[in-house]
Amino acid sequence: MQSIHAIHPTLRPIVTLQELHDSIKDCQRCRLASGRTQVVFGTGNPHAKIMFVGEAPGFYEDKQGIPFVGAAGKLLDELLEGAGLSRNDVYIANVIKCRPPDNRDPMADEVETCKPFLLQQIELIKPKVVCTLGNFAMQTLLGKKVGIMKVRGQSFQVKDFFVFPMLHPAAALHQGNLNEPLREDFRKLKAFLDRQQEPVPPVEQMNLFG
């Protein structure tokens, strides 16, 4: 795998999650720095085989510095338990590390600015499965402008791990008709994990870093 540092040579070599966290905790690389309380880096098991990636911190995440601590976080905890998982088993992060104003959608340049740090997190954690929550995380890691409803609940091998797109818990809270599809996504995730499928050395795959 080509190193992220070859693609982004301005980033110094990072060997631990804590070093990566320390290197961006005072980040001023985009406009979001001016309105945040703190950088929301990520939380969980640094050696997790399963990683969850959301869109961006919300109000409570910005205050506490931990991803998924509001109502969506409580729902995520419930869904994890139903899949036989807990926060101690997984690692949770977001594409964007700083809260956008009024929880607006991230802008394209903000995603591109923050994306290298998510890719470094994945390199350091080395999960077998990365579950993307919502459109932004899915499109960022699959590199395709495809709607979440077309790919949710399916696995796609990218480099040496699987991407497993899922609906975002917040979407189910705002749109009640998405609650059952979200739960279905987690049932499909459990079935996928129970199969213990391993990533295979690819011949041709989507380019994560392109």
Phi, psi and omega per residue, in radians:
M1 nan 2.342 3.106
Q2 -1.245 2.332 -3.085
S3 -1.180 2.524 3.078
I4 -1.077 -0.451 -3.107
H5 -1.280 -0.400 3.046
A6 -1.265 -0.523 3.138
I7 -1.450 -0.655 -3.126
H8 -2.128 1.327 -3.017
P9 -1.120 -0.276 3.131
T10 -1.298 -0.259 3.121
L11 -1.475 2.199 3.123
R12 -1.279 2.708 3.133
P13 -1.019 2.320 3.140
I14 -2.074 2.359 -3.104
V15 -2.028 -0.260 3.104
T16 -2.368 2.765 3.069
L17 -1.072 -0.662 -3.131
Q18 -1.111 -0.695 3.095
E19 -1.125 -0.710 3.101
L20 -1.111 -0.775 3.108
H21 -1.016 -0.842 -3.116
D22 -1.077 -0.563 -3.076
S23 -1.309 -0.316 -3.100
I24 -2.118 0.057 -3.054
K25 -1.149 -0.366 3.079
D26 -1.999 0.483 -3.040
C27 -0.957 2.346 3.087
Q28 -2.208 0.466 -2.991
R29 -1.346 -0.293 3.115
C30 -2.522 3.089 -3.036
R31 -1.123 -0.358 -3.084
L32 -1.175 -0.356 -3.109
A33 -1.057 -0.556 -3.031
S34 -1.256 -0.375 -3.062
G35 -1.944 -0.070 -3.070
R36 -1.455 2.777 2.937
T37 -1.487 -0.745 3.124
Q38 -2.802 2.822 3.017
V39 -1.265 2.301 3.099
V40 -1.806 1.724 -2.950
F41 -1.386 -1.001 -3.093
G42 2.794 2.942 -3.104
T43 -2.678 2.678 3.071
G44 2.210 -2.768 -3.074
N45 -1.378 2.042 -3.093
P46 -1.217 -0.151 3.097
H47 -2.041 0.440 -3.056
A48 -1.106 2.495 3.025
K49 -1.516 -0.251 -3.138
I50 -2.211 2.258 -3.129
M51 -2.172 2.460 3.066
F52 -1.988 2.331 -3.110
V53 -2.209 2.084 3.089
G54 -1.741 -2.849 -3.042
E55 -1.536 -1.106 -3.052
A56 -2.840 2.782 3.100
P57 -1.146 2.584 3.001
G58 -1.806 -2.853 -3.068
F59 -1.012 -0.893 -3.060
Y60 -1.255 -0.618 3.102
E61 -1.128 -0.707 3.118
D62 -1.092 -0.642 -3.130
K63 -1.304 -0.693 -3.033
Q64 -1.676 -0.309 3.129
G65 1.352 0.311 -3.111
I66 -2.245 2.342 3.116
P67 -1.192 2.532 3.011
F68 0.985 1.111 3.077
V69 -2.018 -0.115 3.106
G70 -1.513 -2.677 -3.121
A71 -1.061 -0.686 3.112
A72 -1.130 -0.585 3.108
G73 -1.179 -0.682 3.095
K74 -1.123 -0.701 3.095
L75 -1.157 -0.701 3.115
L76 -1.067 -0.738 3.115
D77 -1.034 -0.737 3.127
E78 -1.112 -0.748 -3.128
L79 -1.193 -0.656 3.079
L80 -1.067 -0.774 -3.139
E81 -1.064 -0.708 3.125
G82 -1.124 -0.435 3.117
A83 -1.636 0.141 3.135
G84 1.366 0.423 -3.097
L85 -2.165 2.905 2.999
S86 -2.478 3.003 3.114
R87 -1.080 -0.452 3.116
N88 -1.223 -0.330 -3.105
D89 -1.590 -0.370 -2.962
V90 -2.143 3.002 2.998
Y91 -2.096 2.377 -3.076
I92 -2.126 2.272 3.126
A93 -2.554 3.138 3.070
N94 -2.246 2.759 3.024
V95 -1.087 -0.855 -3.134
I96 -1.710 2.336 -3.059
K97 -1.660 -0.154 3.140
C98 -2.155 2.532 -3.087
R99 -1.210 2.181 3.009
P100 -1.223 2.590 -3.134
P101 -0.991 2.312 3.099
D102 0.974 0.461 3.122
N103 1.022 0.519 3.090
R104 -1.159 2.877 3.076
D105 -1.122 2.512 3.056
P106 -1.102 2.534 3.061
M107 -1.484 2.757 -3.041
A108 -1.010 -0.726 -3.109
D109 -1.236 -0.486 3.072
E110 -1.199 -0.707 3.096
V111 -1.099 -0.785 -3.115
E112 -1.149 -0.573 3.125
T113 -1.218 -0.681 -3.061
C114 -1.563 -0.388 -3.053
K115 -0.944 -0.737 -3.135
P116 -0.997 -0.559 -3.113
F117 -1.280 -0.631 3.043
L118 -1.119 -0.762 -3.141
L119 -1.108 -0.624 3.076
Q120 -1.173 -0.689 3.082
Q121 -1.020 -0.779 3.140
I122 -1.109 -0.733 3.113
E123 -1.049 -0.707 -3.068
L124 -1.337 -0.650 -3.099
I125 -1.389 -0.631 -3.123
K126 1.015 0.942 3.093
P127 -1.264 2.761 3.027
K128 -1.539 -0.478 -3.117
V129 -2.338 2.269 3.021
V130 -1.999 1.939 3.124
C131 -1.559 2.021 3.120
T132 -1.595 2.335 -3.111
L133 -1.876 1.820 3.133
G134 1.660 3.074 -3.034
N135 -1.164 -0.803 -3.004
F136 -1.106 -0.804 3.140
A137 -1.147 -0.723 -3.134
M138 -1.096 -0.855 -3.108
Q139 -1.162 -0.571 3.129
T140 -1.142 -0.744 -3.066
L141 -1.546 -0.496 3.077
L142 -1.499 -0.357 3.138
G143 1.205 0.433 -3.117
K144 -2.302 2.431 3.089
K145 -1.504 1.257 -3.131
V146 -2.076 2.602 -3.123
G147 -1.296 2.534 -3.092
I148 -1.061 -0.583 -3.076
M149 -1.179 -0.352 -3.135
K150 -1.457 -0.377 -3.012
V151 -2.155 -0.093 -3.074
R152 -1.078 2.533 3.096
G153 1.306 0.266 3.124
Q154 -2.157 2.787 3.131
S155 -1.914 2.479 3.120
F156 -2.348 2.135 3.110
Q157 -1.377 2.247 3.092
V158 -2.238 2.060 -3.030
K159 0.968 -2.126 -3.054
D160 -1.910 0.463 3.072
F161 -2.567 2.890 3.085
F162 -1.670 2.438 2.919
V163 -1.761 2.265 -3.098
F164 -2.165 1.643 -3.095
P165 -1.208 2.420 3.133
M166 -2.447 2.777 3.013
L167 -1.159 2.718 3.117
H168 -1.490 2.344 3.117
P169 -0.930 -0.633 3.139
A170 -1.096 -0.578 3.123
A171 -1.113 -0.676 3.131
A172 -1.221 -0.543 3.103
L173 -1.227 -0.599 -3.109
H174 -1.509 -0.481 3.140
Q175 -2.227 1.765 -3.046
G176 -1.006 -0.488 -3.121
N177 -1.229 -0.172 3.115
L178 -1.653 -0.063 -3.101
N179 -1.086 -0.834 -3.121
E180 -1.203 -0.739 3.052
P181 -1.021 -0.655 3.100
L182 -1.099 -0.787 3.123
R183 -1.130 -0.594 3.074
E184 -1.114 -0.689 3.096
D185 -1.001 -0.748 -3.112
F186 -1.263 -0.545 3.032
R187 -1.149 -0.702 3.107
K188 -1.171 -0.628 3.085
L189 -1.097 -0.797 3.133
K190 -1.037 -0.763 3.122
A191 -1.101 -0.689 3.120
F192 -1.138 -0.769 3.135
L193 -1.161 -0.632 -3.139
D194 -1.127 -0.458 3.119
R195 -1.305 -0.275 3.119
Q196 0.912 0.750 3.116
Q197 -1.240 2.358 -3.136
E198 -1.802 2.480 3.029
P199 -1.061 2.475 -3.139
V200 -1.889 2.615 3.079
P201 -1.008 2.078 -3.026
P202 -1.433 2.632 2.980
V203 -1.575 -0.866 3.053
E204 -2.392 2.292 3.125
Q205 -2.533 2.929 3.010
M206 -1.101 2.473 -3.109
N207 -1.527 1.900 -3.103
L208 -1.110 -0.625 -3.014
F209 -1.696 -0.036 3.129
G210 -1.444 nan nan
